[in-house]
């Protein structure tokens, strides 16, 4: 009988660990171009290892329709929030929010200390939390990740687009 090497991890050194799953799904032919352009951009952005990024990985969710993903582990939410509010991420997010990319996009964030939050842009086929939890508009208290999580403190920087700029 073969023996399996069974291991686990000791996360006591990472009490504020945050795990983020992100996905981009191609919806139209121009979406293939959007997706193809994002891969190298993201790799260049994470190559210097932004402060707080512990691990970054690309993978494929589905082949038809093409749906790719990223999994990232961050030291804490503040490090993640700082990074997403700086360039180039800030521009990427603003452009996705404005639409016209030919893709659907989503992220789900999970916290070692408990709590999760998610956002979904233009997904026609529900995935992840959206596949079973009631959906609501991302407005007001649901507009930013910090507010969806009910975390104390101010956002570390303004969002790529304010609620007013996005919804008019």
Protein Blocks (a to p, Z undefined) as FASTA:
>chain_A
ZZdddddddfklmmmgccdddddddfbfklmmmmmmmmmmmmmmmmnopghiabdcdddf
bfbdcddddddddfblklmmmmmmpcfklmmmmmmmngonopacddddddfkgpadddde
hiabdghjllmpccdddehjlmpmklmnopgcjdfbdcfbdfklmnZZ
